[in-house]
């Protein structure tokens, strides 16, 4: 068991990349209409991932054993980071590795559909506000705005 670990110290990273890559494929696989007249027809066509799992593994290794979130400087490792699209896919960003960045989980959640540049700008702007105001805005960004409200509460 320990000999195996010495043989391949990158195995945990490999496993994580395998899971990330599987998640990417799943997120962009073909989606069908589930009900109604169009049931069974393609609703969203599949988008092929423009890189291989091996290339994603290489990209992850190139981040280094320890690196910082490009936005908030939190220390990260290849096992602890979130994949972010510098330019969001919904805003014309590509799926290419060149558009990927390794960020902390919190920045990934806060950034939402902002570009990297817009998110940096937002962070700089918030720094000029009172700490309580910063806290309030970050908390609301983190909750995902009003989408966070449960449908039940809207109906009531
Ligand atoms: Zn961050």
Boltz pocket constraint, residues with backbone or C-beta under 6 A from the ligand:
constraints:
  - pocket:
      binder: B
      contacts: [[A, 69], [A, 70], [A, 71], [A, 72], [A, 73], [A, 74], [A, 103], [A, 104], [A, 105], [A, 106], [A, 107], [A, 108]]
      max_distance: 6.0
